[in-house]
Amino acid sequence: MKFLHLIPNLDRHAPSRLQQELKNSQMSIKSAIEATDATHKILVRYLSSPGSNVRVPNWAEEKVLEEDSRDSFAGQEIPPLLRATDVSLQDVGNADYVVFTNSDICLAPQFYEEVSSVIASGTTSFSVHRRTIHDVEGQIAPYESMLTVDTTAHEGSDCFVFPAQHLRRLQFDQMAIGIAPIGDLFLINLALLDTSFAKIPNKDITFHFGDSRDWNSDSRSYSASQTAHFGRRAIQKLQVEFGFRAVISTAQKVGVFRQTWNRILLPMTNPGLGKLGFVAFNKLISVVERSNVNTKFGIQSSLFAQFVQRSILFPARPLKGQAFHTVRRLYRFFVKRIRNPLKRIILQYSKTNR
């Protein structure tokens, strides 16, 4: 069995902590390769942004990409992360399977053997969920401690295995590797492409030192809106290929995070303004009666309010010109003629039934 293992490389300006995590990862990958049966061929390829200047080990190869995510996030100060689409366009050669892990993910010595066993059992696409090794007194723990200390499970997705022919069919639009929810998009893509897809949380074959989740607080967090826009465009492409119901049911099956539902998937589920009728309003009333009406949009917890907030105020496709003004007028009509009167009725009802 032949594996192509793709790993995003770091930029030369990356913090020292990330550079140490990369070294730990590289040591673990080398040990895993040495512990793998000779019948399996493993090619490790590091993908570098332009001007990376971070050397890769002599047992791996490097591919320097022509562009990085800064070309997509124009005007935003983000690290030179790789675009997921550039990863999906990699030449797989004669590889049977692709393994993709983040640069800070460490492998257990039996990693490739365990992966081969899972594939042999009939599960040809899967994600492996890592164990977290907690820092020792705020410092990165030495690599040797990986198999000797207590670890905790992590719910995120940062290791994926799938047939090589699926790589070019993955849809990410301009999303960047390292900015959430790229992991959820991997899950949805693979589960749509392969009915055998599974999440494997208890193999204990991938590890990570610490759980700082820097992407949630550093400069990458400021690109959340643009990332969500790219994610919605990727979901639109998947809906064209696989159908609306398949995409939504697959997202439920793989268990994507709430943020992915709120910012990417929910805006894609609206049926259109033309289908709003008595059924929708009956649903609205039944939900509002059980919800807190004292919110920014008055009925934020109802499905209808989510539709208005995320499909009209923050649409998947930016509206321009006359289309924008039409939608704005529709929303103002909704606020003046429907939301505000309904809110007053509900408030009055609540006061009289206390």
Secondary structure, DSSP 4 states (H G I P E B T S, - for coil): -EEEEEEEPPPTTS-HHHHHHHHHHHHHHHHHHHTS-TTSEEEEEEEE-TT------TTSEEEE-S--GGGTSTT-----PPBHHHHHT---TT-SEEEEE-TT-EE-TTHHHHHHHHHHTT--SEEE--EEEPPBTTBPPPGGGGGTS-EEE-----EEEEEGGGGGG---TT-BTTSTTHHHHHHHHHHHH-TT-EEE-S---EEEE----GGGTSGGGGGHHHHHHHHHHHHHHHHHHH-HHHHHHHHHHHT--HHHIIIIIGGG----GGG-SHHHHHHHHHHHTTS---STTSSTTSHHHHHIIIIIIS-SS---HHHHHHHHHHHHHHIIIIIHHHHHHHHHHHHHT-
